[in-house]
């Protein structure tokens, strides 16, 4: 029995996650789902967006299917995602960028960097500490190298070592780990890398970088496959794993049945692969491709289908695949 915690969260998370959940249930009726409530909406009602008991519930699952959370510009509000990543030590953020002519995976260190959580405010300035440790760099480099060895056997290290001393350490560690594991490795400055990735995605296999750089680079790379509504992601730790669409809660379109559920559905496929079911994962991914080829698309990618309609179409294709 596989236990999956389901977090719809805020905004369009409450629309795209049900679509993904229904598809997971169709391919794996043995999955035991349980709901976990957290996010900005909960904070508005109770004053707490994510308590210790909630984190414990998430940690008890074999995997977490996560929607999106709103982070308001309120100094009293603690980022839910940062809290979960740190509490469950989800150190590897994995974002595949896949399309007809693109197949790149961006791996970012997920618990340090500018998202270290070490911040304070003074009368005339606010400070955030960028943390890059040897331990954090080594383990994300190992993860990225292992992934590269299962793919096309090349690693690119995105960095700004020409300016930041912390990135000097990151590059040093990543290249050493790659050499030890026998993975060809190239270091590229993140600004030049961002442009070259968009112009020549075929040059890249696995890219590893620090937290903020990876966040920005993967969002920009969404351009290659149709936008943020297309990108799934995984947050991986030694004992826990969380799967979520790259996009945010998009409150401006929430409740209108226009959000693209592909990223959430593909995140569900990543979840299936993580729990040891690559066949079901492939079935879900292939169903999405067949629906797109049939011309069924949401508005952000040039179609007219709503969130529910697209999810139903994928669910139907999954059923045909099982027949």
N, C-alpha and C positions, 0 to 999 in steps of 0.2 A: 504494500500500500504506500503510495506517494502522497504526502501531505503538502498542500500548496496554500500558503496564505495569500489572500486576494485583497489588495488595497486599491480601491477606486480613487481615493484622494479627493482632489478638487477639480473644478472646471470640466474640461473635456475628458478627464480621466474617468468620470462617471458614465461616459458614453462609449469610449473605446475599449475599456477593460471588459465590460460585459460581452462585447463581440469576441474578444480573445478568449475569454473564459468558456463561452459556449463551444468554441471550436476545440479547445483543449478537452472539454468534457466529451465531445463527439469522438475524438480519436483515442482518448484514454478514459473510458467510463469508470475505471477503477481509482482515478484520482480523488482524494478526499480534500475538498476545498473548505476553507473557513475564512470568514471575512474579518478584516481588521480595519477599524476606523481611525484615521489620523489626518492631520493636515490643517490648513487654515480655517476651514469650516468648523472643525472641532474646536480649534483655538477660540473662534468667535463665540462658540456656545459655552465653553468650559474654562477658557483661559489657559489651556494646555493643549499643544498641538500633537505631542508625542511623549508619553510618560514612560517610565522604566518598565511598567508592566506590559505596555504595548511593544516595546523593543524585545522583551522576553518572549512574547507571543510570536513575533516575527522570527526570532532565533530558534523557536521550536519546530519550524517548518523545514521540509526538505528543500523547498524553493519558494520564492516570493514573486508573485505577479503584481507589478506596481503600475499605477496609472500616472498621476502627475500631482504635484502640490504647488500651491501658490505661496510665494514668499513675499510678504508685504514689506514696504520700506519703513519698518517699525523697529526701533532699537531694542524693544523688549521682546521681539520675536526671534527665536533661534531656528536656523535653517533645519528643517526636518531631515532632508537628505544628508546633510553633513553629520547630523546626530546619528543617523542609522549607519552610515558608512563607518564612522569611528567606532560606534558601539559594537558592531558585528565584524569589524576589521575587514571590510570589503575593499581590499587593497588594489584590485585590478578592475579597471573600467574598460570594457571591450566593446568597440563599436564597428561592426562590419559595414562597409560601403560597397554594396553589390548592385549591379545593374547589367544591362546587355553587354556593355564594353568595359565595365569597371569591377574590380575585385580586390579591394584593399581592406585591411583591418587596422584600425587605430587603437592602440593600447595605451592607456594613460595611468600613471600612478594616481591612486584615488583617495589617499588619506593625508597627504602632506601638501607641499607646495603652498600656493596662496590660499588654499582651502584648509590650511592647518587648524583653523579655529582659534589661533592665538591672535587676538585683536584687543585693542583698547582705544578709547577716545579721550583726548585732552582738549583744553579750551580752544586751541588754535590748529589742531591737527588730529587726524585719525590714523592709526597704525595697524597694519596687518603683517605678521611675520611669515616670510616664505621659508618653509622648512624643506630641505632636501637631505635626507640621511643616507648613510651607506647601506644600512639594512633595507630601507624602503626601496632604494635604487636597485639593490641586488635582487630582491624578490620580484620586482616588476620586470627586470631584465630577464630573469629566468623564465617567467611566465611568457613573455613575448618571444623569447628564443624557442621555447617548446612549441609555441603556436607556429612560428615560422618553419620549424622542421617538419611540421605536418602539412605545410602548404608548399610554397615555391622557394623556400630556403634562403630568404634574405631579410635582413633587418635594417631599418633606417632609424637613427636616433635624432629626433627633433630637439633642438636646443638653442640657447642663446649664450653659449660659453664665451663668445667674444666680448660679452658685457657683464654677465653674471657669474660670480665665483661659484655659486651653488650649482650652476649648470656645468661648470668644469668638473665637479665631482660626479655629477650624473653621467656625463659622457665617459669619463674615466671608468666608472663602474660598469656601465652598459657594454662598452667595447671589450672590457676584460671578460665579462661573463660570456659574451658572444664568442670570443676567441676560445675560451675554455670549452664551450659546447659545440664548437665547430660550425658556427653560423656566420656566413659572410655579413659584414656590417659596414654601414656608411653613416657618418655623422653629417647632418645638414642643419644650417641655421634656420630657425623656425619661420622667419619671414620669407626667405627664398623658397623654403620647402612648401609653404602655403600656396604660393603662386605656381610652382612647378607641379604640385599635385593636381591643381585644377586644370593645368594645360596638358600634362602628360601623366595621367593616372596609371597608365600601363607600366611605368617605370618602377612602381612601388608594390610591395607585398605586405609586410607588417611594419607599421610605424610605431615606435614607442617614444613617449615623451612625458613631461611633467604635467601636473594636474590642470592648471589653467590653460597652458598651451594646447593640451589635448582636447579640452572642452571646446575651445575656439576653433581649432583645426577641424575637428569632426563636424561641427555645425556648418562650417564653410564648405566642407566636402559634400554635404547633403545636396548642394547645387548639382553635383554630377549625376544624381539619381532621381531628381524631381522634388527635393525639398525635405524639410524635417519630418513631415508626415510619413516618410518612407523608411526612416532609420530606427532599427531596434538597438538595444544595448543590454549588456550584462554587467553586474557588479559582483565580482567573485572574491570570496575569502576562503580560508581553510575549512571553515565549518558552516558557512552560510552563502547563499547566492540569491541575488535579486535581479529581476529582469523587468526592464521598463522601456517605453518609447523615449527617444531622445528629446522629443518636443516637450514643451511645458504645458501648463494648465489652460492657456489661451482663454481667459475669462471672457474676452470680447466675442467669442463665437460659441461659448458653452450653452448647451441646451437647445441648439438650433438644428441639430442633426446634419451638420455639414463637416464635422471633423473627419479626417482621414484615419481609419483604424489600422492601416497596414503596419505601421511601426509597432503597435501593440500586438497585433497578430504574429508578426515576425519575432517579437520578443518572446511570445509564447512558444514559438518553434525553438528558439535558443534554450528556453527552459526545458523543453522535451529532450533536447540533445544533452543537456547537462545532467538530467536524471537517468541517462543511459538508454534513450529511445530514439536513435537517429532515424529509424524508418518512419516513425510518426512525425518527426520534425520535418523530414523531406516531403512527406505527404502534405503537410500544411503549407510549406513553401511553394510546392508545385501547384497547389490549389489557388494560391494568390496569383501566381503567374498566369494560370489559365483564365482566371476572371479578368485580369488586365488585358490579356490578348483578345478576350471576347468584347472588349470595348467598354467594360463597366469600370467607371472611374469616379472618384469624388471630385469636387470642384477645384481643389488646389492643383490637381494634375490634369485638368482639362475636361472633366466629365460633369455629369449631373446627378450621380447617385449620392444618396445620403449615407450617413454612418451606418445606420441599421440595414439599409438595402445592400451596401457593400458587404457587410458582415454576413448577411443571410446568403449572399451569392457565394462567398467562400465556404460557408458551412455546407451549402448544397454540393459544391465541387468535392469537398472532403468526403461527403456521403457517397458520391459517385465513385470516388477512388476506392472506397471500401467495398463497394458492391461487386 
